[in-house]
Amino acid sequence: MDTGQTQVCDHALTQVFSLLGKRWTGMIIGVLLEGPLRFAELSRSMPSITDGMLSSRLGELREVGLVERQIIEGPPVATIYRLTPRGQALRPALVALTEWARAHMAEPPASAAAERS
């Protein structure tokens, strides 16, 4: 139905999806919701991500105050990443999105996938 009015996307929603909509960003936050991890542990938890991309995304998340980095003096020197309280505040939203995805984006049955091949 045309009401003659143009709908404008909410600015806050636009901001959140411009950040979380980037590939890997939501996954990184989801992994860090389980607790702090070293860079190598984060990398292993997402086997398809390159170290360069992980480093880039972590930098972006640090810039907006969702992730913090702690350097542990060695030997060996270690870098640990953890969510800030602001990052932790995303937990309810990510849990809700996960539940929605499980309910509405289920994997197609094996027979349907085979037919498309």
C-alpha beads as a LAMMPS data file, in Angstrom:
LAMMPS data file: protein, C-alpha beads

117 atoms
116 bonds

1 atom types
1 bond types

-500.0 500.0 xlo xhi
-500.0 500.0 ylo yhi
-500.0 500.0 zlo zhi

Masses

1 110.0

Atoms # bond

1 1 1 0.000 0.000 0.000
2 1 1 1.464 3.356 -1.025
3 1 1 0.982 5.932 1.730
4 1 1 2.839 8.631 -0.169
5 1 1 5.498 8.758 2.536
6 1 1 9.027 7.509 2.111
7 1 1 10.190 5.264 4.923
8 1 1 13.674 6.005 6.203
9 1 1 15.810 3.337 7.810
10 1 1 16.540 4.009 11.468
11 1 1 19.961 5.615 11.923
12 1 1 20.894 3.382 14.883
13 1 1 20.027 0.237 12.927
14 1 1 22.068 1.498 10.005
15 1 1 25.050 2.066 12.308
16 1 1 24.891 -1.357 13.942
17 1 1 24.621 -3.218 10.641
18 1 1 27.402 -1.177 9.069
19 1 1 29.627 -2.632 11.793
20 1 1 28.144 -6.066 12.530
21 1 1 27.226 -6.662 8.899
22 1 1 30.877 -6.911 7.922
23 1 1 32.055 -10.427 7.301
24 1 1 33.542 -12.058 10.418
25 1 1 32.688 -9.240 12.848
26 1 1 29.669 -10.933 14.422
27 1 1 31.526 -14.238 14.545
28 1 1 34.473 -12.670 16.368
29 1 1 32.155 -11.111 18.930
30 1 1 30.306 -14.410 19.298
31 1 1 33.529 -16.298 19.978
32 1 1 34.727 -13.665 22.461
33 1 1 31.404 -13.903 24.309
34 1 1 32.726 -17.247 25.551
35 1 1 35.726 -15.516 27.136
36 1 1 39.089 -13.876 26.414
37 1 1 41.335 -15.521 23.833
38 1 1 44.795 -15.125 22.376
39 1 1 45.044 -14.128 18.741
40 1 1 46.024 -17.659 17.652
41 1 1 43.104 -19.164 19.585
42 1 1 40.703 -16.759 17.900
43 1 1 42.174 -17.615 14.529
44 1 1 41.808 -21.368 15.148
45 1 1 38.180 -20.927 16.223
46 1 1 37.345 -19.549 12.752
47 1 1 39.429 -21.649 10.352
48 1 1 38.476 -19.761 7.175
49 1 1 39.508 -16.297 8.375
50 1 1 42.951 -15.022 7.414
51 1 1 45.209 -13.552 10.071
52 1 1 45.160 -10.234 8.215
53 1 1 41.358 -10.090 8.202
54 1 1 41.189 -11.093 11.872
55 1 1 43.688 -8.395 12.766
56 1 1 41.738 -5.820 10.754
57 1 1 38.385 -6.706 12.305
58 1 1 39.850 -6.742 15.816
59 1 1 41.265 -3.267 15.159
60 1 1 37.846 -2.003 14.063
61 1 1 36.198 -3.523 17.131
62 1 1 38.806 -1.906 19.355
63 1 1 38.227 1.480 17.705
64 1 1 34.519 1.405 18.533
65 1 1 35.148 0.187 22.086
66 1 1 33.760 -3.350 21.818
67 1 1 37.053 -5.227 22.219
68 1 1 40.138 -4.559 24.280
69 1 1 43.625 -5.943 23.845
70 1 1 45.917 -6.860 26.694
71 1 1 49.593 -7.620 26.186
72 1 1 51.059 -10.118 28.636
73 1 1 54.815 -9.775 29.043
74 1 1 56.680 -12.994 28.354
75 1 1 58.501 -14.856 27.530
76 1 1 56.615 -15.581 25.436
77 1 1 54.755 -12.328 24.936
78 1 1 51.016 -12.941 24.504
79 1 1 48.186 -10.762 23.261
80 1 1 44.772 -11.455 24.722
81 1 1 41.523 -10.058 23.334
82 1 1 38.358 -9.684 25.369
83 1 1 35.041 -7.936 25.027
84 1 1 34.557 -4.703 26.906
85 1 1 31.348 -4.260 28.925
86 1 1 29.982 -2.503 25.831
87 1 1 30.826 -5.575 23.745
88 1 1 29.330 -7.903 26.354
89 1 1 26.091 -5.914 26.109
90 1 1 25.620 -7.453 22.630
91 1 1 25.053 -10.906 24.174
92 1 1 21.216 -10.776 24.272
93 1 1 21.006 -9.558 20.674
94 1 1 23.436 -12.200 19.366
95 1 1 21.693 -14.963 21.328
96 1 1 18.355 -13.851 19.845
97 1 1 19.828 -13.784 16.319
98 1 1 21.313 -17.255 16.831
99 1 1 17.951 -18.632 17.954
100 1 1 16.206 -16.973 15.015
101 1 1 18.747 -18.429 12.571
102 1 1 18.326 -21.925 14.002
103 1 1 14.552 -21.670 13.657
104 1 1 14.342 -19.936 10.283
105 1 1 17.566 -20.627 8.415
106 1 1 17.880 -24.351 8.944
107 1 1 20.117 -26.302 6.606
108 1 1 18.221 -27.763 3.654
109 1 1 17.693 -31.525 3.753
110 1 1 20.534 -33.536 2.220
111 1 1 18.283 -34.656 -0.658
112 1 1 17.459 -31.040 -1.614
113 1 1 21.136 -30.081 -1.559
114 1 1 21.973 -33.064 -3.773
115 1 1 19.286 -32.081 -6.304
116 1 1 20.810 -28.622 -6.734
117 1 1 24.280 -30.012 -7.462

Bonds

1 1 1 2
2 1 2 3
3 1 3 4
4 1 4 5
5 1 5 6
6 1 6 7
7 1 7 8
8 1 8 9
9 1 9 10
10 1 10 11
11 1 11 12
12 1 12 13
13 1 13 14
14 1 14 15
15 1 15 16
16 1 16 17
17 1 17 18
18 1 18 19
19 1 19 20
20 1 20 21
21 1 21 22
22 1 22 23
23 1 23 24
24 1 24 25
25 1 25 26
26 1 26 27
27 1 27 28
28 1 28 29
29 1 29 30
30 1 30 31
31 1 31 32
32 1 32 33
33 1 33 34
34 1 34 35
35 1 35 36
36 1 36 37
37 1 37 38
38 1 38 39
39 1 39 40
40 1 40 41
41 1 41 42
42 1 42 43
43 1 43 44
44 1 44 45
45 1 45 46
46 1 46 47
47 1 47 48
48 1 48 49
49 1 49 50
50 1 50 51
51 1 51 52
52 1 52 53
53 1 53 54
54 1 54 55
55 1 55 56
56 1 56 57
57 1 57 58
58 1 58 59
59 1 59 60
60 1 60 61
61 1 61 62
62 1 62 63
63 1 63 64
64 1 64 65
65 1 65 66
66 1 66 67
67 1 67 68
68 1 68 69
69 1 69 70
70 1 70 71
71 1 71 72
72 1 72 73
73 1 73 74
74 1 74 75
75 1 75 76
76 1 76 77
77 1 77 78
78 1 78 79
79 1 79 80
80 1 80 81
81 1 81 82
82 1 82 83
83 1 83 84
84 1 84 85
85 1 85 86
86 1 86 87
87 1 87 88
88 1 88 89
89 1 89 90
90 1 90 91
91 1 91 92
92 1 92 93
93 1 93 94
94 1 94 95
95 1 95 96
96 1 96 97
97 1 97 98
98 1 98 99
99 1 99 100
100 1 100 101
101 1 101 102
102 1 102 103
103 1 103 104
104 1 104 105
105 1 105 106
106 1 106 107
107 1 107 108
108 1 108 109
109 1 109 110
110 1 110 111
111 1 111 112
112 1 112 113
113 1 113 114
114 1 114 115
115 1 115 116
116 1 116 117
